[in-house]
Amino acid sequence: MTSFDPARLRSVQLVPVTAMNKAGGLDLEQQSELFRRSYDAGIRVIIPAAGSAEFHTLSEDEIVSLIDCARTSMGDDAAVVVPLGSSVDFCLRLGRRAIDAGADATLVMPLNFPYISNAGARDYYQALLDGLDCPTMLYKKAAIPSDPLLLDLADHPNLVGVKYAVNDMNAFNQVVEADQGKLDWFCGSAERFAPFYMLAGATGYTSGAGNLCPRLTLSLHSAMVRGEWEEAIRLQRLINPIEHYRGRDDNSYNISFLKYAIRHIGLEFGTPRPPQRQLTEAEKQEIDEMIVPILAAERELAMVAV
């Protein structure tokens, strides 16, 4: 495995929305601008093409292009993570191409297969961990993979962490304790749940809101690391309107909210690909009003940094 230090992942892991042009293809110019702005704001972990970036509608070539764009747009100290999903062969091919394009690590996406079992999941993960000699995280969003399976896989030299998004704090607390420090455990449910995961042993969390307010969410993470929980909750409550909106109707606003709201920071990322929801004019107006105080707080932090 490469000399990549997994401790670099212990931060806000931004999932950047994917920029698309009017024809529905990638807009790498707008994408690169978002990457540069994110880096300048302090983001040092990025997962292009993942869930909030419309992973399931992207082709292999598009994912590799996004990895390459991130690598060339951000500094060498930024950790670029490629998401993997679908068949083992597809994952291995994509993983190798992404590593050649500059990815530092991989994230195995939730298992969206029918008829799965922990026995089958073990074989799947083992094939990817053995087949790609790079740091790898696993994404838990359902009963499979089970916590015992994750603990069994923890000794694999390429497994460095778990993105945990089941939101059962008792289960999370127990699995972190049982792991005894072999892996890093991350909140996979963004800012709404990040403080509770961090109290139970998480070292970082993934963020979609960071597309709009990277400094706010980085300040939230820093406050939690310092144990300044009153400040952390203040910052979380500033960001929460974004997360509450994205969580509407079984999280079906997750992507469409971000792709529309990013216009408020001067970028145009197009509309989501089907089957993602399209926003109504009333919903857009609601977002326009809701985002104002959040972006004002973000601008204040940017001015302080200068």
N, C-alpha and C positions, 0 to 999 in steps of 0.2 A: 504494500500500500504506500501511497505517497506520504510525504512528511507533514501533511495538513494537520494542524492542531485543532481537534474537535472543540476546544474551548472557544474558538472563534464563533461558534454557533450560539453561544450563550448570550443572546441579545434579542432585539426585535427582528424577526424574520419576515421581511416584507414580501408579500405576494403582489407583484405589480399587475395592474390590469393590462390587457393586451390592446394596443392601438391598431385600429383597422381603418382603411380608407373607404371612400364611397363605393368602390367596387367590391368591398368585402374582404380584400386581402390585407396583409400586414402593412402598416405604415411605420417603417423602421426609423424614419426621421423623428416623428413624434415620440416613438418609443424610447429612442436614445435620449431625447430631452428629459423624459421622466426619469430615466436611470441616472443621468447627470445630476438632476435636481435632488434626487433621493440621496445620492452619495454626498453631495455638498451639504445636505442637512444632517448628515451623520450616519445614515443607514450603511451597515457593513455586512448584512446578510440578506440575500435576495433569492427568491424562488420564482423565476420567470415561468410562465406557461402552466402554473399549477391551478388549483380549483377555482379561485376567484379570477383567474386569467383565462378561463374557458378551455381548460385542458382537454376536455372530451370532444371539442370541435376542432382541435388543432392537428395538423398533419405532422408526421415525423420531421419533414423538412422545415416546417414552420417553427417547431420547438427548437430545433438546432439553430435556426436563424436568430431566435430570441436569446438563446444562450450566448451566441457569438456577439450579439448586440450588447448584452449586459457586460460581457467581458471587456469589450473594446470601449465602452462608455464609462466604466467605473474604474477606480484605482485598484492596484494589485492587492491591496489589503481587504478588498471586498470579497466575501465568500459567495460564490455563485453555485446554486443547487439546482439540479435538473430533476423534474418529476418524472416518474416512470409508472406505467400502467399497461394493461392489456396482457397479451401473451408473453411468455418467457422470452421467446425469440425476439419479439418486438422490443422488449425492455432492454435486452442485452445489446441489440444493434443500436438503439437510441442512446443508451448509456455510453457506449464506446464512442459514438459520433459526438455526443455532447462533451465528453471529457476531452476529446481532440479539439473541440471548439472553445475550451476554457473552463468547463464546469469543474468545481472542486469536490463536489459531493453529490449524492443522489437522495431522493425522497421517494420511497415506494408508496404510491397513492392507495387509498382505501380499495379493498377487494370488491369490485362491482361485478362479480360473477354469480350466476345462479348455482344452487346446490353445493355451496362450499362447506368445508369442514376445517377444523384445526389441523387435522392430519394432512389434508391437501394444501392448506396454507403454509404448513411447515416446509413441504417439498418446494413450493413456489418461492418462498423467501430464501431457502437454502440455495436454490439454483441461482438466484440473483446475487446473493452474498458471495457465493463461490465464483460466479462468472464475471463479476466486476470488481476489480481490485482497487476499490476506492471507499472512502467513508460513506456510510449509508444510514439513513433514518427510515423508520417505518411509521406509517400513519395509521393510527387506530381510531376508527369512527363508529365501530359496531362491536358486537359480541365476539366476532372473529376478526383479528387474532385475539385469543384469550390472553389474560394477564399471565397465566402460567406458561403459555407458549412464548410470549415475549421474554420472560425470565429465562427460559431454556435457551433462547437464541442469543442471550446477552454475552455469552462467552465467545461468540464469533468475532474475530479480530476486525472485521470490516463494519460491524454494527456499532454505531456510536451514539444513537439516540432514538427516542420515540416521540412522535408528535401525537399527543393523547387528546382526543376530542369527544369522549363519552360523557364528560361532565358529572361523573359520580366521584365526588371528592373523597369519600371514604375508601373506595376502591383504589383511586389514584394514590392516596396517602399510603395505603398498604403495599402497593406494588413498588413504589419508590423506596419504601423502607426495606422490603424484601430484596431489592436489587443491590443494595449496599454499595452504591457508587460506581457500578460497572458502566452504566449508561447515563447520558443526560436525558432528562425527561422535560418535554416542552408542552406548554398549553397550546392546543390546536384550535381553540375556540375564541381567540382574539381577546380584545380588551375587556369585554363583558365579564369574562371569567378569569382573566390573567392574575388578579391579586389573590384569588383563592387557590389557584394552582401554585403560585409562587410560595404562598405560606405552607403548602403541602410538599414543597421540594422541587418545583419546576425551576429551571434556570433561564428561561426565556419563553417567548410566545410568538406565534405568527400573527400578522396584522394585514388587514386590507385597508383600514382607515388611514394607515401610514402613507397611502398614495396621496392623500389630501393634507394630512397634518403630521408629517414625519417627526417634527421636533416635539410635538406634544406627546406622541407615543414613546419616543425615546426618553423624554423626561419622566414619563410614567414608569418605564422600566428602571431607570436610574434611581428613582425614589424608592422603589420596592427593594432594589439591591441594597440600598442604604438602610432599609428598615424604617423609612419615613412613611408610615402607612396613612397618616392623615393627609399628607400631601398627595400620596398615590391615589387615594380615593377621590380627592378633589379633581385631579387630572382625569381619572377614569370617568367621572361624571360629566366632564367637558366633552369627552369623546363619545360617550354612550349614545347620544342621539343618532349618530351614524350607525352604530351597531344595532340599535333597536329597530331602525328603519330597515336595514339589510335583513334582519331576522324575521320580518313580517311574512305571514303566509308560508310557514315552514321554510324560511330562509330563501324564498324564491326571488327576493329583491337584492340578493347578495351582489350579483354582478351588475345588473342594470342600474342600480343606484350609483355605483362607483363610476361606470362608464359615462353616465350623465353628469354627475357632480364634478368630475375632473375638469369640466369646462370652466369651473369657477377659479381654477388656477392657470387658465390661459392655454389649455391643451384641448385638442379635439381627437377623441379616440373612437368615434363612430358609435354604432349601435351593436348590441350583443347579437351573436349568431343564434339562430334557432337551435334548441327549443327554449332559450332564455326569454323571460318576459320582457315585453316592451312597455315603457312607461306611458301613462296618460298625461295629458296636458295639466290636469289638476295635480297629479303626483309630482310633476316637474316643478310646478309652482311651490308646492309644499317643501320640496328639497331646497329650492332657491332661498326660501325664508329660513329654513332650519340650519343651513350651513353657515350663515353669516357670522354668528358669534364664535363658532369653532375656528373659522379661518382668521378672524380678528385675533384670537388668542395665539394662533400659529404665527401670525405676522409679528406680534409682540415678541415672541421668543426669537424670531429671526433678527429683529432689531437689536435685541440684547446681545446676540452672538456677534454682531458686527462691532 
